[in-house]
Amino acid sequence: MSPEQNRTAEKMTAVKAAWDKAPAGPKKNAALKHYQAAEKASTAKNDAGTNRELDAATLALA
């Protein structure tokens, strides 16, 4: 794995952990949609798209 892929994988783990701890509600639902989009982008080996969706998920939880 390249350093960029390692950072993306760590970011996915951190966002998933934050999502798991978040209380149920519209923010958590919005973050889930972004996280799922990030997973799809990650599967397609699209690091930029993955990071964009992870940032959006983080903002949705804020």
Protein Blocks (a to p, Z undefined) as FASTA:
>chain_A
ZZklmmmmmmmmmmmmmmmmpccdjklmmmmmmmmmmmmmmmnopaklmmmmmmmmmmmm
ZZ
